[in-house]
Amino acid sequence: MLTAKGLFQEIIDNDESFRLFCSIAASGESQGGWENARIAALVAPGMRSLAPKITRHGADEDKHGRIFNALMRKRGLEPVPVPPDTDYTMLLEHRGIGLAHEKLRADRPLTEEDVVVYLAHSRVTEQRAADQMDMLVAYFGDHPELGKAIHMIDNDEANHLAYCHEELLRLARQGHGRLIQRTLRESALAEIQVYRDVSLAVMRHMGRILKWPKPKAAVLVAGIHATYAYERAAGWHKMVDLRMPERLNALGGPATPAPAF
């Protein structure tokens, strides 16, 4: 019987699939680190108080990229180029979700609307990240090779999600409510499509590496499409609701350093 835990176990046990998995994860985290650093540098003048938290957000994601690279080095593996069809961050940008890299490379200050868009987009993508890390903790939290890294990243992702909730609620009280709700909905509907496409691409690449038989691959593809159908019908609502988090000021301090692996 196919299970998510069994599937991840296959990927982790094979050096080539593990290297691809970690390379994709490291690339996405490093890209997020760069984006947050640029947003912190360009944040709207009236929102400069957010800059330290945005910087912390980026530092955490840079750290996650280093952790995934360290996990590869521990096995004597080098990163591989990320296939374009698995590049979640860039595929979202191509759909116009979040802040365009062209804007972030410029030296012009962002507007308040830009910062709201960044936070709303982050609220959606951090929900996905937090859910995925919760799943990995449940399956591999006590894994001798991965457990320590998974728990650290999981805690950071929970902090990131709490930060997005708290700051968006604060901005909604300041009059940005309609923009926030519109951006959340647009981001969530685009994200679930990109996540489906990336999941299908990752499964194709993993199937080639692990030589999955066609019936197994077909079951996995059907599962991905079923997940998308559920998210398109109702699941996306989880990505757009806002509630005051238990962790307040979650990014109010310095980033936690990454331990050695």
C-alpha positions in Angstrom: 0.0 0.0 0.0 1.3 3.4 -0.9 1.7 5.9 1.9 3.2 9.4 2.1 5.7 8.1 4.7 6.7 5.2 2.6 7.2 7.5 -0.4 9.4 9.9 1.4 11.3 6.9 2.9 12.1 5.8 -0.7 13.3 9.2 -1.6 15.5 9.6 1.5 17.0 6.1 1.2 18.3 6.7 -2.4 21.3 9.1 -2.7 20.3 10.5 -6.1 16.6 11.1 -5.2 17.7 12.5 -1.8 20.1 14.9 -3.6 17.4 16.1 -5.9 15.0 16.6 -3.0 17.5 18.6 -1.0 18.7 20.6 -4.0 15.1 21.7 -4.8 14.5 22.6 -1.1 17.8 24.4 -0.7 17.3 26.4 -3.9 13.8 27.5 -2.9 14.9 28.5 0.6 17.9 30.4 -0.7 15.7 32.3 -3.2 13.3 33.2 -0.4 16.2 34.5 1.7 17.3 36.8 -1.2 13.7 38.0 -1.7 13.2 38.9 1.9 16.6 40.6 2.2 15.7 42.8 -0.8 12.2 43.6 0.6 13.8 44.6 3.9 16.2 46.9 2.1 13.4 48.5 0.0 10.5 48.4 2.5 8.1 51.3 2.2 9.3 54.3 4.3 6.2 54.3 6.4 6.7 50.6 7.3 10.4 50.6 8.3 9.5 49.1 11.6 8.9 45.8 9.8 12.4 45.7 8.3 14.0 43.7 11.2 11.3 41.1 11.0 11.6 40.8 7.2 15.3 40.5 7.6 14.9 37.8 10.2 12.5 36.0 7.9 15.1 36.0 5.1 17.9 34.9 7.5 15.9 31.9 8.6 15.3 30.9 5.0 19.0 31.3 4.1 19.7 29.1 7.1 17.3 26.4 5.8 19.1 26.5 2.5 22.4 25.9 4.3 20.8 23.1 6.3 19.7 21.2 3.2 23.1 21.7 1.7 24.7 20.4 4.9 22.5 17.3 4.8 23.8 16.5 1.3 27.5 17.1 2.3 27.0 14.7 5.2 26.4 12.0 2.6 29.2 13.2 0.4 26.7 14.6 -2.2 26.8 17.8 -4.2 23.7 19.8 -5.2 22.3 19.2 -8.7 20.7 21.9 -10.9 17.0 22.4 -10.1 14.8 21.3 -13.0 12.8 24.4 -14.1 9.5 22.5 -13.8 10.1 22.0 -10.1 11.1 25.6 -9.3 8.1 26.6 -7.1 9.3 30.1 -6.4 9.9 31.1 -10.0 6.7 29.4 -11.3 4.7 31.5 -8.8 6.4 34.7 -10.0 5.6 33.8 -13.6 1.9 33.8 -12.5 2.3 37.3 -11.1 2.1 36.1 -7.5 4.2 38.0 -5.0 6.7 40.8 -5.9 8.4 40.6 -9.2 12.2 40.0 -9.1 12.6 42.9 -11.5 11.1 45.2 -8.8 13.3 43.8 -6.1 16.4 44.3 -8.1 15.7 48.0 -8.6 16.7 50.5 -6.0 13.3 52.2 -5.7 11.5 52.0 -2.4 8.5 49.7 -2.3 5.0 51.0 -1.7 2.8 50.1 1.3 0.7 48.1 -1.2 3.8 46.1 -2.2 4.5 45.2 1.4 0.9 44.1 1.9 1.2 41.9 -1.2 4.4 40.4 0.1 2.9 39.5 3.5 -0.3 38.1 1.9 1.7 36.0 -0.5 4.0 34.8 2.3 0.9 33.9 4.5 -0.2 31.5 1.7 3.2 30.0 0.9 4.2 29.7 4.6 0.9 27.7 5.2 2.1 25.2 2.7 5.6 25.1 4.2 4.3 24.7 7.7 1.9 21.9 6.8 4.7 20.1 4.9 7.1 20.4 7.9 4.4 19.2 10.3 4.1 16.1 8.1 7.8 15.5 8.0 8.1 15.9 11.8 5.3 13.3 12.2 7.1 10.8 10.0 10.8 11.5 10.5 11.1 13.7 13.6 13.1 11.0 15.3 15.2 10.1 12.3 18.9 10.0 13.2 20.0 11.8 10.1 17.1 14.2 9.5 15.3 14.7 12.8 17.3 17.6 14.2 17.1 19.6 11.0 13.4 18.9 10.5 12.5 20.1 14.0 14.5 23.3 13.6 12.9 24.1 10.2 9.4 23.2 11.4 9.8 25.6 14.4 10.9 28.4 12.1 8.1 27.9 9.6 5.6 28.1 12.5 7.2 31.4 13.5 6.9 32.7 9.9 3.3 31.8 9.6 2.5 33.4 13.0 4.3 36.6 11.9 2.3 36.8 8.7 -1.0 36.4 10.6 -0.1 39.0 13.2 1.2 41.6 10.7 -1.7 41.2 8.3 -4.3 41.6 11.0 -2.5 44.7 12.1 -2.5 46.1 8.6 -6.1 45.2 8.2 -7.0 47.4 11.2 -5.1 50.2 9.4 -7.4 50.1 6.4 -5.7 47.5 4.1 -8.4 44.8 4.7 -9.8 44.7 1.1 -6.4 44.5 -0.5 -5.3 41.8 1.9 -8.4 39.6 1.3 -8.2 40.0 -2.5 -4.5 39.2 -2.5 -4.9 36.2 -0.2 -7.5 34.7 -2.5 -5.6 35.3 -5.7 -2.4 34.0 -4.2 -4.1 30.9 -2.8 -5.8 29.9 -6.0 -2.6 30.4 -8.0 -0.5 28.6 -5.4 -2.6 25.4 -5.4 -2.2 25.2 -9.2 1.6 25.7 -9.0 1.9 23.2 -6.2 0.0 20.6 -8.2 2.2 21.2 -11.2 5.4 21.1 -9.2 4.3 18.0 -7.4 3.6 16.3 -10.7 7.1 17.3 -12.0 8.8 16.2 -8.8 7.1 12.8 -9.0 8.2 12.4 -12.7 11.8 13.1 -11.8 11.7 10.8 -8.7 9.9 8.1 -10.7 12.7 8.2 -13.2 15.4 8.0 -10.6 13.7 5.3 -8.5 12.4 3.4 -11.5 8.8 3.4 -10.3 6.5 1.0 -12.4 3.8 2.7 -14.4 0.9 1.6 -12.2 2.6 3.1 -9.1 3.3 6.4 -11.0 -0.3 6.5 -12.1 -1.6 6.1 -8.6 0.7 9.0 -7.4 -0.5 11.2 -10.3 -4.1 10.5 -9.4 -3.5 11.3 -5.8 -1.9 14.7 -6.7 -4.9 15.5 -8.9 -7.3 14.5 -6.2 -5.5 16.7 -3.7 -5.7 19.6 -6.1 -9.5 19.0 -6.7 -10.1 19.1 -2.9 -8.0 22.3 -2.5 -9.7 24.0 -5.5 -13.1 23.2 -4.1 -12.6 24.0 -0.4 -9.1 23.4 0.9 -7.7 26.8 -0.2 -9.9 28.5 2.4 -7.3 27.4 5.0 -4.7 29.5 3.3 -6.7 32.8 3.5 -8.2 33.0 6.9 -6.5 35.2 9.5 -6.5 34.7 13.2 -4.3 36.1 16.0 -1.5 33.5 16.6 -0.5 32.0 19.9 3.1 33.0 19.0 3.1 36.8 19.2 6.1 38.8 17.9 7.4 35.5 16.5 10.2 37.2 14.5 11.0 39.9 17.0 14.4 38.6 17.9 17.6 37.5 16.1 17.6 34.4 13.9 18.5 31.2 15.6 21.8 29.9 14.3 22.0 26.6 12.4 23.7 23.8 14.3 26.3 21.6 12.7 25.1 18.5 10.9 
